[in-house]
Amino acid sequence: MSVIGELASFVAGAKASALPEVEQERLRLHLTDTMIAALAGPRIAEGKALEALAGAGTLAARTGRRAAAARLTEIDDIDLPSCVTPSAGVVPVALALAAEARTFDPDAIASAIWVGTELAVRIGLAVSGPQILYRGIWPSYLAAPVAAAATAARLFALGEACTVHALSLAFMLMAGGVGRIHGAPSGRWFVYANAVAGGIAAAEAARVDYRGDPDLLQKPWLADTHGIVLDPHCLLKRLGSGSVYPSLSLKPFCSAKQAIAAVEAFATIVADTNLGRESIRKTRVRVPPAYSAMIATPAVAGARQSSLVSVAHQLALAALKPLRLYDVDRSDNAADEAVARFAGKVEVVADPALATFYPQHWPAEVEIETDGKVYRRRVVAAAGDPERPLRRADVEEKGHRVLDPLLGAEAEPFYQWLRCGHDVDLGSCSHGAVTAAARWLEEAARLLCGTG
């Protein structure tokens, strides 16, 4: 059987209800976490601009924009060893397609979420995502068409033979690098939305008998066309025996993941020492060389993404306005002079000693200098990483901190779902949480984006 054939067999036949209960619970938690991102994204300026782009469009296009709106929040999950953010490109696809078809088989939807997430992460591992990222290749964007196609193919119940062609067509839609995109709204989200939409369209095409190349990955196709080496062994190793969910990280607040360990280390020093913010003369952030230049980027007025990447800006918020760490909008990211002054006292250092932890972990060591004293803290596994997983209460608190300022009372149906619906087993025979989540996501898209 070809590589794509083995992937298609998994996509068509895997059942989330067969996963160990602890992994089913992680799937449920990542569903909840992604719902928060999917509800927040369309409410901010960049998400609204994305939703309004080109009118209503096709089902694939609309769903791709919903996925991109979730992804742009920077509160969605991530797999560190693959450098892929899987759920934003999968959960909205599964829920939106289920809502569109008015079919709510919980095990089918949970299984569609699992297979899409599984393939996204495995592609990132197969192409050495953390290494190619700093060549300008975005692993989540690269994997998005195939992950979306797998999710859609499962929900469309295409069957194994048809799924082979859906996945093959989606692999052909893979794009390599993105350019140096600046400004807001960011073209980054436009291309990601189209990558997800392309994957859904590939499944739609396969459903009406369009054919791909089932042997595409039997040859060095990706290396020949994109200069990216893909290891098929990573795609297939123990496929179906357990899931990637134990390896996924959840973000405790809104940030590029590369900055989160530093924010935690800084906040811990301040809390443990009762250090006055005004006494801080200098903060030095040591990180692996792979991402030191990235997080050294300063926050720039009018460039929302820069405030999420800049570790100096994030530390300034942690010091002065910690609740702003949950602000996914950041439209006034350079308007606060006190934040800007504090950020100016932060230095980023590339530390080769920390590279030994990377990419399994994305660590940071923080040094805070005061008059005559230096405080240090190293964080290797940050809150939300597999060794220190967030619990349901943590995710629900994150939901309130993110959504309350954006939605107010309009978020109450979601909170009702959190309180009453999401305890239902996604693998059970009742509609339960999946029905509620899909309907609320659809309703939220209309309510928050003016599409209804």
C-alpha positions in Angstrom: 0.0 0.0 0.0 1.2 3.5 -0.8 2.0 6.1 1.9 -1.1 8.0 1.0 -3.0 4.8 1.0 -2.0 4.0 4.6 -2.9 7.6 5.6 -6.3 7.2 3.9 -7.0 3.9 5.7 -6.4 5.6 9.0 -8.5 8.7 8.1 -11.4 6.5 7.0 -11.3 4.0 9.8 -9.9 5.6 13.0 -12.4 6.0 15.9 -11.8 8.5 18.6 -14.0 6.4 21.0 -11.3 3.7 20.9 -8.7 6.1 22.3 -7.7 5.8 26.0 -10.0 7.9 28.1 -7.2 10.3 29.1 -6.7 11.0 25.4 -10.4 11.5 24.8 -10.4 14.0 27.6 -7.5 15.8 26.0 -9.4 15.9 22.8 -12.4 17.4 24.6 -10.2 20.0 26.3 -8.6 21.0 23.0 -12.0 21.3 21.4 -13.0 23.7 24.2 -9.8 25.7 23.9 -10.2 26.0 20.1 -13.8 27.1 20.6 -12.5 30.1 22.6 -10.1 31.0 19.8 -12.8 30.5 17.2 -15.2 32.8 19.0 -12.6 35.5 19.8 -11.0 35.8 16.4 -14.0 37.0 14.4 -14.7 39.7 17.0 -11.4 41.6 16.5 -10.5 43.9 13.6 -8.3 41.4 11.8 -10.9 38.6 12.1 -13.7 40.9 10.9 -11.7 41.9 7.9 -11.0 38.3 7.1 -14.7 37.3 7.4 -15.8 40.1 5.2 -13.3 39.3 2.5 -14.9 38.4 -0.9 -18.4 38.1 0.5 -20.0 34.9 1.7 -18.2 32.6 -0.8 -18.3 28.8 -0.9 -18.6 26.6 2.1 -14.9 25.8 1.8 -14.0 29.5 1.7 -16.2 30.4 4.6 -14.8 27.6 6.7 -11.3 28.4 5.8 -11.8 32.0 7.1 -13.3 30.7 10.3 -10.2 28.5 10.8 -7.9 31.5 10.1 -9.8 33.7 12.5 -9.2 31.1 15.2 -5.5 30.8 14.3 -4.8 34.5 14.3 -5.7 34.9 18.0 -2.4 33.2 19.0 -4.3 31.5 21.9 -4.7 28.1 20.0 -2.8 25.0 20.8 0.6 23.9 19.4 2.8 20.8 19.1 6.3 21.8 19.9 8.3 19.0 18.2 6.5 19.5 14.9 6.0 23.3 15.3 2.4 22.9 14.1 -0.7 24.6 15.5 -3.2 21.8 14.6 -6.6 22.4 16.2 -7.3 25.9 14.7 -7.2 24.3 11.2 -9.2 21.3 12.2 -11.9 21.9 14.9 -13.6 24.8 13.0 -13.7 22.6 9.9 -15.3 19.6 11.7 -17.8 21.7 13.5 -18.7 24.0 10.6 -19.2 21.1 8.2 -21.3 19.2 10.7 -23.4 22.2 11.3 -23.8 22.8 7.5 -25.0 19.2 7.0 -27.1 19.1 10.2 -25.5 15.8 11.0 -24.2 15.4 14.6 -22.8 12.0 15.1 -20.4 12.7 18.0 -18.0 9.9 17.3 -17.8 10.8 13.7 -17.0 14.4 14.5 -14.6 13.6 17.3 -12.9 11.1 14.9 -12.7 13.7 12.2 -11.0 16.1 14.6 -8.6 13.5 15.7 -7.5 12.4 12.2 -7.0 16.0 11.0 -5.0 16.8 14.1 -3.0 13.6 13.8 -2.0 14.3 10.2 -1.2 18.0 10.8 1.3 17.1 13.6 2.8 14.1 11.7 3.4 16.3 8.6 5.2 18.8 10.8 7.4 16.1 12.3 8.1 14.5 8.9 9.4 17.8 7.5 11.3 18.8 10.7 9.0 21.8 11.3 11.1 23.6 13.9 14.1 23.7 11.5 12.3 24.7 8.4 10.3 27.5 10.2 13.4 29.6 10.4 14.0 29.1 6.7 10.7 31.0 6.1 8.5 27.9 5.8 5.4 27.9 8.0 4.8 24.3 9.1 1.1 25.0 10.1 0.4 26.5 6.6 2.2 23.6 4.9 0.1 21.0 6.7 -3.2 22.9 6.6 -4.6 21.5 3.3 -4.0 17.9 4.2 -5.3 18.3 7.7 -8.5 20.0 6.5 -8.9 17.4 3.7 -8.6 14.5 6.2 -11.2 16.1 8.5 -13.6 16.9 5.7 -13.2 13.4 4.1 -14.1 11.8 7.4 -17.1 13.9 7.8 -18.2 13.3 4.2 -17.8 9.5 4.9 -15.8 9.3 1.6 -14.5 5.8 2.2 -10.9 4.7 1.9 -10.5 4.7 -1.9 -12.0 8.2 -2.3 -10.0 9.5 0.7 -6.8 8.5 -1.1 -7.6 11.0 -3.8 -8.7 13.7 -1.3 -5.4 13.5 0.5 -3.4 13.3 -2.7 -5.0 16.4 -4.1 -4.5 18.2 -0.8 -0.8 17.3 -0.7 -0.5 18.9 -4.2 -2.0 22.1 -2.7 0.8 22.3 -0.1 2.7 25.6 -0.2 6.2 26.2 1.0 7.3 29.5 2.4 5.5 32.8 3.0 7.1 36.1 2.4 7.8 38.8 5.0 4.3 39.9 5.5 3.7 43.2 7.3 0.8 45.4 8.4 -2.7 44.6 9.4 -4.9 43.0 8.4 -2.1 40.5 7.7 -2.0 38.6 4.5 -0.7 35.7 6.6 -4.3 34.9 7.5 -5.5 35.2 4.0 -3.1 32.6 2.8 -3.8 30.3 5.8 -7.6 30.6 5.2 -7.1 29.6 1.6 -4.9 26.6 2.6 -7.6 25.3 4.8 -10.3 26.0 2.2 -8.2 24.2 -0.4 -8.1 21.1 1.7 -11.9 21.1 2.1 -12.3 21.6 -1.6 -10.0 18.7 -2.3 -12.3 16.4 -0.3 -15.3 17.9 -2.1 -13.6 17.2 -5.5 -12.7 13.6 -4.5 -16.4 13.1 -3.5 -17.4 13.8 -7.1 -14.6 11.5 -8.5 -11.7 13.9 -9.2 -8.5 11.9 -9.0 -5.1 12.6 -7.6 -1.8 10.7 -7.6 -1.9 7.9 -4.9 1.8 7.3 -5.4 2.8 11.0 -4.9 4.8 10.4 -1.7 6.5 7.3 -3.1 9.0 9.7 -4.7 10.8 12.8 -3.5 8.0 15.0 -4.7 8.1 17.6 -1.9 11.9 17.9 -2.1 11.8 18.3 -5.9 9.0 20.9 -5.9 9.6 22.8 -2.6 13.0 21.9 -1.4 11.5 20.2 1.7 12.6 16.7 2.7 9.7 14.6 4.0 10.3 11.5 6.0 7.4 9.0 5.3 8.4 7.0 8.4 7.3 9.9 10.6 3.9 10.0 8.8 3.2 6.3 9.4 5.1 5.2 12.6 2.5 3.6 14.9 -0.3 5.4 13.1 -3.6 4.8 14.9 -2.1 3.4 18.1 -2.7 6.3 20.4 -2.9 9.9 19.4 -0.7 13.0 19.3 -2.9 14.7 22.0 -0.5 13.9 24.9 2.2 15.8 23.1 0.2 19.0 22.4 0.6 22.2 24.4 -2.1 24.7 25.4 -1.3 28.3 25.6 -2.1 29.9 29.0 -2.5 33.4 27.4 -2.2 35.2 24.1 1.3 35.0 22.8 3.7 33.4 20.3 4.7 30.2 22.0 8.4 31.2 21.8 7.8 33.9 24.4 5.6 32.1 26.9 8.4 30.5 29.0 10.1 33.9 29.4 6.8 35.5 30.6 6.3 32.7 33.1 9.9 32.9 34.4 9.6 36.7 34.7 6.3 36.6 36.5 7.5 33.9 38.9 10.6 36.0 39.9 8.4 39.0 40.6 5.8 37.0 42.6 8.4 35.0 44.6 10.5 38.1 45.5 7.7 40.6 45.8 9.9 42.7 43.5 8.7 46.2 42.8 8.4 46.9 39.1 10.0 50.3 39.5 13.2 48.7 41.0 13.8 46.6 37.8 16.8 48.1 35.9 17.3 45.5 33.2 15.7 42.2 32.2 17.7 39.7 30.1 16.0 36.9 28.3 18.1 33.9 27.3 16.6 31.5 24.7 17.8 29.0 22.1 19.4 30.7 19.1 16.7 29.2 16.8 14.1 31.8 17.9 16.1 34.5 19.7 15.9 37.0 16.7 12.2 36.3 16.3 11.2 37.3 19.9 13.7 40.2 19.9 11.4 41.9 17.4 10.0 45.1 18.9 6.2 45.8 19.0 5.3 48.2 16.2 2.3 50.5 16.1 -0.3 49.1 13.7 1.3 45.7 13.5 -0.7 43.6 15.9 1.3 40.4 15.3 4.5 42.2 16.5 3.1 42.6 20.0 2.4 38.9 20.2 6.0 38.0 19.1 7.9 40.6 21.0 9.0 39.2 24.3 9.9 42.7 25.5 6.3 43.8 25.0 4.9 40.7 26.6 7.1 41.1 29.7 6.1 44.7 29.9 2.4 43.7 30.0 3.2 41.0 32.6 4.8 43.6 34.8 2.4 46.5 34.3 -0.9 45.2 32.9 -1.1 41.4 33.2 -4.7 41.1 32.1 -3.7 42.5 28.8 -1.8 39.3 28.1 -5.3 37.9 27.3 -6.1 40.7 24.9 -6.2 39.1 21.4 -7.0 42.5 19.7 -3.8 44.5 20.6 -5.0 47.3 18.3 -3.3 49.8 20.5 -0.2 47.8 21.1 2.2 50.8 21.0 0.0 53.4 22.6 1.0 53.0 26.2 4.2 54.9 27.0 4.9 53.0 30.3 4.7 49.7 28.5 7.0 50.9 25.8 9.5 52.2 28.4 9.6 48.9 30.3 10.0 47.0 27.0 13.0 49.1 26.3 14.8 47.6 29.3 14.5 44.0 28.0 17.4 42.4 26.2 17.2 39.1 24.3 20.3 36.8 24.3 20.8 33.7 22.1 22.1 31.0 24.5 23.5 27.9 22.9 23.3 26.1 26.2 19.5 26.2 26.0 19.5 24.7 22.5 19.9 21.2 24.0 16.2 21.4 25.1 14.9 22.5 21.7 12.6 21.6 19.9 11.1 19.2 22.4 10.8 22.2 24.7 11.0 25.9 24.0 12.7 27.2 27.1 13.8 30.6 28.5 16.0 31.8 31.3 15.3 35.2 32.7 17.6 37.5 34.6 16.2 40.6 36.4 18.7 43.2 37.5 18.0 45.6 40.3 20.3 47.9 42.2 23.0 45.5 43.3 21.1 42.2 42.8 20.3 39.8 40.1 17.4 37.3 40.1 17.3 34.3 37.8 14.7 31.8 36.8 14.8 29.1 34.1 11.6 27.6 32.6 12.0 24.6 30.4 8.5 23.1 30.4 6.0 26.1 30.6 2.5 25.9 32.0 0.4 24.2 29.3 3.1 21.9 28.1 2.6 18.2 28.3 4.6 17.9 31.6 2.5 20.7 33.1 -0.9 20.4 31.4 -3.6 23.0 31.8 -6.8 21.6 33.4 -10.4 22.2 32.4 -10.7 25.0 35.1 -7.6 26.7 33.6 -9.1 26.6 30.1 -12.4 27.9 31.3 -10.7 30.8 33.2 -8.7 31.6 30.1 -12.0 31.6 28.2 -13.5 34.2 30.5 -10.5 36.4 30.4 -10.3 36.3 26.6 -14.1 36.4 25.8 -15.7 38.6 28.5 -14.1 41.8 27.2 -15.0 40.9 23.6 -18.5 39.4 23.8 -19.9 40.4 27.2 -23.4 38.8 27.7 -23.3 37.5 24.1 -20.9 34.8 25.3 -23.4 33.3 27.8 -24.5 30.5 25.5 -20.9 29.4 25.3 -20.5 29.5 29.0 -23.7 27.4 29.4 -22.2 24.9 27.0 -19.1 24.8 29.2 -21.1 24.3 32.3 -23.6 21.8 31.0 -22.7 20.3 27.7 -19.0 19.7 27.4 -18.8 16.9 30.0 -20.6 14.6 27.6 -18.3 12.0 26.1 -17.6 12.9 22.5 -17.5 9.2 21.7 -21.0 8.5 23.2 -24.1 8.0 21.2 -25.8 11.2 22.4 -25.3 14.4 20.5 -24.2 16.3 23.6 -21.3 18.6 23.4 -20.5 18.2 19.8 -24.0 19.3 18.7 -23.9 22.2 21.1 -20.4 23.2 20.0 -21.1 23.0 16.3 -24.4 25.0 16.6 -22.8 27.6 18.8 -19.9 28.0 16.5 -22.2 28.5 13.5 -24.4 30.9 15.5 -21.4 32.8 16.8 -20.0 33.2 13.2 -23.3 34.8 12.2 -23.6 36.9 15.3 -20.1 38.2 15.5 -19.3 38.6 11.8 -22.6 40.0 10.6 -23.2 37.1 8.2 -26.7 36.3 9.4 
